[in-house]
Amino acid sequence: MMNAIFKGVALLCVVFAFAQAQQSRPNLIISADEARSIKQAVGKYPYFDRAYEEAKRNIEDALSRPIDVPLPKDAGGYTHEKHKQNYREMQLAGFLFSVTNDARYATFVRDMLMRYAELYPTLPNHPMGSSEAVGKIFWQTLNESVWLVHVAQAYDCVYDWLTPSDREKIESKLLRPMAHFFTVEHVREHDRIHNHGTWTVAATGMLGFALRDNDLIDKALYGTKKNKQGGFIRQLDLLFSPDGYYTEGPYYTRYAIMPFFLFAQAIQNNRPALKIFEYRNQILKKAFYAALQQTYTNGCFIPINDALKEMSFLANEIVIALNIAYAQYGGDNSLLSIAKKQKTVMLSGAGLKVAEGLAAHPIVADFNWHSIELTDGPQGDKGGVGILRSGNSADQSLVLMKYSAHGESHGHFDKLTILYSDQGREILQDYGAVRFINVEPKNGGRYLPETSSWARQTIAHNTVTVDGISHYQGKIDIAEKQHADRHFFSVTDSFQIMSARVAGTYLGVEMQRTVALVNDNSFKKPVIIDVFRVVSDKVRQLDLPFYYLGHLITTNVKYTANDKQRTTLGKSNGYQHLWLEGEGKASGPVKVTWLNGSRYYSVVSSADSSTSVLFTRIGAGDPNFNLRNEPAFMLREKAASHVFASVIETHGSFDGVTELALGSSGRIDAVSVLASNAEASVIEISGKDVRWILMIANGPSSGTAKHTMSINGAEYSWTGNYSLKRF
């Protein structure tokens, strides 16, 4: 009997201790122990002190102003921005209360939450909502989710300070109705495998932890039906490839990575048995490092798919992910160089660890940006992106080829497109998206119509458009079912090469693109070789544009300029947005040279008298002036099958101060396709003191297969997928 009583008492003690541990607050992003450590650390670590003092200044300023919780009206104007400011201030005030125990901060959070508790039950759908995922405080549920991610943190911080009646009002009139809004009224958005879904499950899950509501937590983790067909775990399984590539592309990696890391931190603090940071071979770590590898050395994300070019690793989302990754995965000091550029840290235990690392290592090496192939698809079998780099972070050349899956609703119809960056700037660009984010006069700051009519169309990219029609007919439902495939990827110190293929973009058409980055002692900068092979079942119009940034200097094409009256290049599929500024016929290899920054760039392409060269400019069919008016030149062939072989040479220098212009003509004069068939393509590159032969296998990928091509009495032999011979 006594033994049974003892066991019962012991069990009660365990349960009570567990309950106490569960009730220790705060415990979402910052724990109670971390709050105490931060209080003791204030004044010791400059990077943390800077962030801490900035937060105090912001909240002291907020305390001096009347609380404003306006009736939602706009999608990017005052009310939109005010509600964003409110959630940021609540989150910061909650943090400061946890560290200082200053009741003024808790009072601020309580009073603002009370205002929202009064407003929220009265709100209909947002007046500017334009989709089925319409919010109430904001024009879309996505922003509502972001609001709740921050507010859940604030509520957790002040929970114990609030009176029971305060909590009852805030929860019954605001927080639980919002949870119902997401998990019942917007089930599709909540369970969606997409960045919107990530934010939504992070919001409901973090609120669940703040409310100690296991039902909400489980819905966030496993979907509203708790059957693992939706929710956070499913998103970790499906949105990232085994390499960490995020299917929507780098711009949205940046946006989605914040809820992934914040919710993971909350899970780690409250359900450590899940070992969420170890899940899927540390997929969150891989995702973060993959995101950094998809930035250029100036910090900007490579703008494939829907992207705004200003976005960089200075964004708060990357600060948060870096800090948590640094803390969770062993303090990789290579991340500290990026943290130094960010000039701030997260206000949490993770941020404190980064600040400690920066104090201990005042001099750190640059982050190691390197050539990399990232596969796409949950199993890594849906193509990917290849990135070739040469040079150090101060002066690096970068070439990217995209051969991934479509990228869901933010994807572009641009299989096998390429981009080139140098001097810390774009040289051959991807347009990105057409959007002035949060600029109210421009469609409320949302995506503009030209994103669909121009930026996502194939002709807006440095890839081949067939018969004036976008890949997959410009239809997402078709594109989402298909992808390109890697052919091979190889990197050595002097020669880097990647190749990919796609079939299905057009019925009866197959395409293969091979891009090489050649380091040669006779050239100051690496030379890019680009071989684009198109095989078709009939004669078609093949257009390959080069969207160069800079000022055209010279070309060997004799062209007619449309300087009196311009016409558009077409009527649909993006062509309606291109002005035809000039056109001519090639008489041999085409050469176009432009100046960008302090260097010249030349594209030299194989061509003959059948090749048309079109000089175009973006901006036609744009009555609201939404598009950037940027140039391109386009190679046009009418053929059943064709190989576009080009070289991009970086050369010379220009200095406007000293007025010195050197090496403006470059050394490479000609590129020729010696032969191309189902087995292989052989390309000759020639110029002043340079002659190279590039041989590319077009059959199945094999590092050991032997190839021989007989061309005009000469025999070309090699082993493997490729060979470059320099004479």
N, C-alpha and C positions, 0 to 999 in steps of 0.2 A: 504493500500500500504506500509506504513512505517512498519507495523507489519510483512508483508511478507518479506520486505528487512531485518528486524532485524532477522527474523528466518533464512533467507538465510545466513546472516553473521555469525550467531551463529553456523549454520551447518558447514560452512566453517572453523570456528575456531576449532570445534570438530574434523573435518577431519584432519585439519592441525596438531592439537595437537596429534592425533592418529598417524599420519605419522611421526611426530617428535619422538614420543615414540618408534615407530617401527624402526626408523633409529638410535637410540641410540646404540652406539657400544663401546666395544664389548658386545655381549649379547647371546653367546652360552653357554659356561660352566662358564665363568666369566662375570659378568655384569660390566658396567662402575662404578656403585656405589661400587661394591665389590673391583674393582681395587683401588679405592681411599681409601677404608678401609684397604686394604692390605698394601698400601704405608704407612699409619699411624701406622700400627701394626708391621712393620718390627723392629726387635730388642726387642720385648716384649715377644715373645712366642718361647721357645727353639726348639720345634719340627718343627714349621713353619720356623723358621730362618735357621734350618739345611737344610731343603728342598730348601729353597730360595737360600741360599749360594751355595749349590751344583749345582743348575740350573745356577746360574751366572758363576760359575767356568767352567761348561761344555760349555756354550755359549761363554764365553770369549776365551776359547780354540778354539772353532769353528771359531770365528772371526779371529783368528791368522793364520788359515790355508786356502789355496785356496779352493774354493767350488768345489766339485767333484760330478758330476752327470753322472755316468758311463753308458755305453751301457749295458743293461741287458744281462747276460750270464748264470748265474747259479741259482740253486734252494736253495742254502744254503751256498754259499761261499761269496767271497768278494763283488760282485756287489749286491747280495741280502741283505747282512748285511749293506752295505753302504746306500742303499735306505731306509732301516729301520732307520738307524741313522739320515738320512736327515729329515725324517718326524718328528722324535722326536725333533730334534734341531729346526726345524721351529716352532713347537708348543710351545716349551719353549721360543724361541726368541719372538714370538708374545705375550706371557704372560708377559715377562719382559718389552716389549715396552708399554703394557697397564698400567703397574704399574709405570714405571720410565719415560716414554716419551722420552727415549734415542733413537735418530734416528738411531744409529748404529744397533740396533736390528731390526728395521723395514727395514733398508737397506738390512740386511742379508736375511730376509724373501723374500723381493722383488727380490733380485738378484738370489736367488735359484729358486724361482718360474719362473722367466724369463728363466732360464736354462732348467727347465722342460717344459716350454711352447715351447721352441725351439726343444727339443728332442721328446716330446710325439707324434706330428703329423707324425714323421718318423718311429715310432715303428710298426713292425709287431707283430703277436702273439709271446709270449715269447718262445725262443728256447727250453726250458726245460719243456714246458707245456705238460701234459700227460693226460688231460681229456678235456671234452667239455667246462669246465669253465676255460679256459686259459686266463691269464692276459697278460699285455704288459710290465709294469714295473717289475712285479713279475710273477712267474710261474703259479700262480692261482689267480683268481679274488678275493678270500678271502683276500689275502695280499694287493691287490690293494684297497680294501674297507678300511682296517685298515689305509693305507696310507692317504686316503681321509678324514677319520674321524679326523685325526690329522691336516691335511692341512686346512680343513675347519675352524678349530679353529684359526689357524695362520692367515688365510686370513681375517677372521672377525676382528681380533685384529688390523691389519694394513690397513684395507680397506680405512678408511678416510684419512690416510696419503698418500696413493698412488695417483698418478695423473690419470685422466680419461684415458689417453692413456695406462698407465700401466695396469689398470684394464681391458681395452678392450682386450689387448693382452693376459693377463693371463686367462681371462674368455673364449675368443673365441678359443684359441689354446690348452688350458689345461683343465680347469674346466668343461666347458659345453660339450666338447667332452667326458670327463670321465663320466659325467652324462648320455649322450647318450649311451655310452658303457654299462652302467649298466641297464638302463631302456628300451633300445631298443634291443641292441645286446645280452644282457644276461638277458632277462626277466625271464627265468626259475629260474636262481640263485637269482634274485632280489625278486621274489615272493615266493621263497622256504621257507617252514616252517622248519627251520634248523638254526644252528648257523651261517652258511655262509650267509643265508638270513638276519639274524639279523644284521650282520656287514654291509651288502650291503644297507639295508634300513636306517641304522644309517648314513652311508656315504652320501647317496643321500639326506636324510632329513636334515642333518646338513649343507650340501652344500646349500640346498634350503633356509635354514634360513640365511646363510651368504650372499646369492645372493638376498634375499627377493623375492624368486621365489615360489609362492604358488602352482604352478603346480607340481614342484618337491616335495614340502613338502607333498602335498596330495597323490602323488604316493608312497612316503615313508610310510605314515601313513596307507593307505588303499589299496595298490597294484597298479601296473602299469595301470590297468583298472579302478582304483578307485571304485571298486565294493565290497571292504572289503573281497575279497577272498585271498588276500595276504597282505603284509605290516605289519607294527609294531603292530597295534592293534590285528590283526589276530594271530600274533606270541604270544602276551601276552595271548590270549585266548587258544591257542592249545599247546604251548610248556611247560606250567607249569600245574601241578595238583593244586587243591584247597589248598593243603598244601605247595605249592611252589617247589615241586620236579620237576627237569628239566629232560625231558625224555631221554636225551643222557647220563646222569650220571654226577657225581660230577666233574670229570676232565673238561668236557665241560661246566658245569655250570660256573666254574671259567672263562672259555674263553668267554662265551656268556654274562656273567653278566656285563662286561664292556660296550659294546655298548648299552645294555638295559638301564643302569643307565646314561650313557653320553647323549644318545638321549633323555631320559626322562627329564634330566636336561635342555636340550635345548628346549624341548617342554614346560616345565614349565615356562621358561623365556620368551618364545615368544607366546605361546598359553595357558596361564594359565587357561582359561575357560575349557579346556579339563580335568583338575584335574588328570593328568596322574599318579601321585603318589598315588591317591586314587582308581585308576581303579581296578576293580575286587577284591574288599575288600582288597586293598593294596597288590596286588599280588607281586609287586617288593620287598616289605619288607619281605613277606613270603619267596620269592625265596632266598633272601640274607641270612636270618636266617637258612633256610634249607641247604644252601650251607655250612655254618659254622658248622652245626650239622653233616655234612658229612665229617668233618675233624677229625683226631685223635688229641689228646691233644698236640702232637708234631707239629701240624700245617699242616701235610700232608693230602692231600685229599685221602679218601678211594678209592683204585684203581680198582673199578669195570668198566666194559666196556673198551673201548680204553682209556688208561691212562698211564702217565709217572709218576713214583713214587716219583720223586724229587719235584713235584709241591706241593706248600703249600700256606697257606693264607698270606705268605709274598709277593706273586706275586702282581705286580702293579694293575692288574685287581681287586683284592680284596681290595687293599688300596683305589682305587677309589670308589668302591661300598660301602665300610664301611663309608667313609667320607660323601658321598651323603646321605646314609641311616641315618647316625647320624644327619645330618643337617635337613633332611626332616621329620623324624619321631620322633622328640622330644628329641634327645640327650640321648639315652640309655647309661648310664655309664658303663654297662657291656661290651660294645664294646671297651672301652678305654684300657682294658687289652690287647686286640689283637693289638690295635693301638700302644701300647708301644712296643710290640714285633716286629711290622713292622718297628719301628724306623723312620718313615717318614709320611708325610701327603701329600695330593693332593694340588697342587698350585691353589687354588680357594677359594671362600668364604666358601665352605663346609669344605675344609681342614683347614681353619683358625678357624672354630668353633671347630673342633676336637682338634687342638692345644690349644685353649682356655680351653677346657674341661680337657686336660691333665695337664695344668698348675694349674687349680683349684682343681684337684684331683690327687695329686702326688702318692697316694696309692689307688689302686683300686682292687677289688676282681676279681678273675679269671672269665672268661666267663663260663657260666653254660652249659657245655656239659652234656646232659642227655639222658636217654633212650627215643627213639622216633620211631613212625611208620610214614612213609611218603607214602601217596598213590601216584599212578601213573595214568596218563591219565587226559585229560581236565576236566572230571567229577569226577575224583578220583575213577574210577571203573575198572582200569586195573592193579590190583595188587599193588605192591609197594616195599619198602625196610623196613626191621625192624632192628633197632639198639638197642642192649642191652648193658648197661654200668654199671660198678661197680667200686667204688673208686674215689678219687679226681683227679684233673688234674695232680698232680705230679706222680701218680702211678695208672693208670686206666686200667681196663680190658674192652675190647670192642669185641662184637660179632655182625657181620652183616649177615643177610640172604637176598638174592635178589630174589624177586618174582614179578618183575615188567614186564612191556612190554619190547619189544626187545631193543629199544634205537636207532632206525633208523640205519644209515650207520655205526655208531660207537658202535653198540650193539654187545654182545657176546651171544653165544648159551649155556647159563649157568643157566637155570632155577633151583632155589632152592640151588644155591651155597652158601657157607658160607666163612667168613674170621674171623680170630681171631688176635687181637693185644694186647700186654701187654708190660710193661717196656718201652713204647715209641717206640716200634718196631713191625714189623709183626712177627707172630708166625706161623699161617697158612695163606699162601699168595694167592692172586690172581696175576697172572703173569702181568696183564696190557697189554700194547701194545709192539710190537717190532719196536722200532724207536729210532734213535739217532738224535733228533730234531736239524736241522740246521747244522749237521755235514756232510759236503759236500761229503766226500768219501763214506759215507753210504747212497747210493741212493739219494744223494742230500739233505739229512736230512729229507726225506719223510718217510712215513710208508714203512717198509720192507715187502717182500713177506710172511715172517713167521708170520706176524700179522694175515693174513688170514689162512695160512696152519697150524698154531699152536695156537696162543694166543686166537683166537676167537672160537676155537673148544671146544666142551664140555669136552673132556678128559683133557684139560688144567686147569680145575677148580675142586673145591672140591664138586662135585656133581656126580650123577649117569649117566653113559653112558651105553646105551643098545645096545647090539650086535655090539659094535665097531663103531656105527654111531652117529654123532652129532645130537642134538635136531633139529627137523624140517628139517632133512636131510642137515643141514648146509646151508639152503637157506633163504636169508633175506626176499624175497617176501612172503614166508610162515610164517616166524617168526613174521613179522610185523603185521599180521592179528590176532595174538593170544597173550595171556599173561597168567601168573599164577594168582592165586586168594588167598587172605588172608583167613585163617581159623579162627584164633583168635590171639589176642595180649593182654598181660596183664603184668602189672608191679607192684610189691610191694617191700618193703625194703629187704625182705629176699628171694624172689622168683620172677624171671622174666621169661616169656615164650612167644614164638611166634610160629605160625604154619601156613603153607601155602600149597597149592595144585596146581597141574597142570595136565591137560589132553591134549593130542594133540601133545606132543613132539614126540611121537611115536604112530602109529596106534595100538590100543589094549593095551595101557599101561597107567596107572594112577600112579601118585606119590604124596606123602605127606611127608613133612619134618616138624619136630617139634624140636625146639632148646630152651633149658632152661639154665638160668644162676642162680646158686644156691649159696646163701651166707649162710654159716653154721659156727657157732662159733668154731667148731672143725677143720676147715680148715683155713689157713692163707689167701688163695686166693679163689675167687669163682670157683666153679666147673661147667663145661659145660656138659649138657646132650644133645645128638644129636640122634634123632630117625628118620630114613629115611625108609619109607614104600613104596614098589613098588608092584603093583598089575598088572599082565599081563595075556593075554589070552592064553599064551603058554610058554614053557620053553625057556628062553633066557639067554644070557650072561650079567651079571650085574656087572659093574666095578665102585667102589667108591674109588677114590684116596684122599690122604691127602698130600697136598704140604706143608710140614713143612720146616721151615728155621732154620738152626742150624746144630749141629753135632750129628749123631745118636750115642747113648750111649749103648743101649742094647735092645734086643727083646727076647720074649719067643718063637718065631717061629724058628724052625729048618729049615734052608734054605741052598740052594746051591748057592754059589757065582760064578758069571761069571767073575772071576778075570783074566782069560786068554784070553777070547774072548767074546765080547758082541754082542748081536743081537738086532735089533729093535723090538719093541712090535707089530708093524703092518705096513701096507703100506699106510694108508690114514686116514683121519679124525683126524689128529694130532698124531696118534699112531706112525707114521713114524719118529717123532721127539723125541721119548722116547727110551733111552737105557734100556734094561732089565739087571740089574746088579745082581739080585739074585731072587730066588723064593723058596717057601716052602709051606707046608700044615699046616693048623692049627690043633691042637689036643684039642682045647677048646678055651676059650676067648683069643683073641690076645692082646698082650701088646707091644707097641713100645715107647721107651723113647729117647728123644734127649735133648741136652743142647743148650740154646740160651741165650747169655748174662750171667746174674748171676742166672738164674733159669733153673730148669728142667721141661720138659713137657712130659706127657704120654697120649697116646691115648689107651684106653682099649675098645675093641669091642667084641660084641657077635660073636661067630664063632663056627664051629665044623669041623669035618674031611672033609666036602665037600668044605670048604673055602680055596681058594688059596690066598697066600699073595705074591705080586710082589713088589720088590724093584727096583725103576726106577730112571733115571736121565735125565733131559732135555738136548738136545744138539745133538741128532742124526739127520741125514739128513740135516746138516747145514754146507755146504762147505765154506761159507763165515764168519763163526763164528759170527753170528748175535744173537744167543740165549745165555742166562745165563744158566750155567750148574748147575742146582739146583735139589735137591732130592725130592722124594716122596715115599710113600708106598701105595699100592693099595689092597683093598679087592675085590676078584672076586668070584661071586657066579653064578651057573647055575641053575636057578629055574624059575618057572612060577610066583611065588610071594615070596617076601622076605622082612624082616625087618632088616636093618643095625642099630643096637643100639650101641652107643658109648658114652664114657665119656672122656672128656679132662680135666686132672688134672694138675694144676700148683703146683709145690712142690719144696722144698729144696732150696739150695743156693750154689753158687760157687764163690770163690774169688781167682783169680790168684795171687794176691799180698801176702795174708796171707796163701795161699795154703790150704784153708779150703773148703771142699766139703761135704755138709750136705744134708741128706734127698733125696738121688738120686733115691730111688726106689718108692716113693709115697705110698699111703695107699689103693687105690682102686685096687682090683685084678680081679674082674669079673663083667661082664654085661650080663644079660640073658633076652631073650624075653620069658616071661611066657606064653603069648598068644597074638594073633592079628587076628582080623577079621573085618568085615565091620563096626561093632559098635565101637570097641575100641582096643587099644594096651596096654598091661601091661608089664612094664619093671622093672627088679630087678637089683639093683646096690649094690655090697657088697665088703667088704674089712676089713682092720684092724679097728675095733671099728666103723664100718659104715654099715648100711643096709637101703637102701631107696627103696621105690616102687613108680614108676611114672606111673600114669594112664592117658591115652590120649583118648579123644573121637574122633572117625574117621567119625562119621555121621555129620549131619548138625550142624553148630555152635549154641550153646545155653548155656547161663549162668545158666539156671535153670533146664535143663533136668537131670533126674536121671539115673544112669547107674549101672549095676551089672554084674560082670563077675565071673563065677565059674570055677576055675582052680585047678585040682587035689585035689578036696575036699575042697578047700579054697574059700571063697567068698570075692570079692573085690567090694566095693560099693563107689560111690561118686556122687556129684552133680556138674553139669557144664561141661566145656570143658576139665578140667584136675584136677588132684589132686596129690600132692606129700606127701607121708607119710614117716616119718623118725622114725626109731626104735632105 
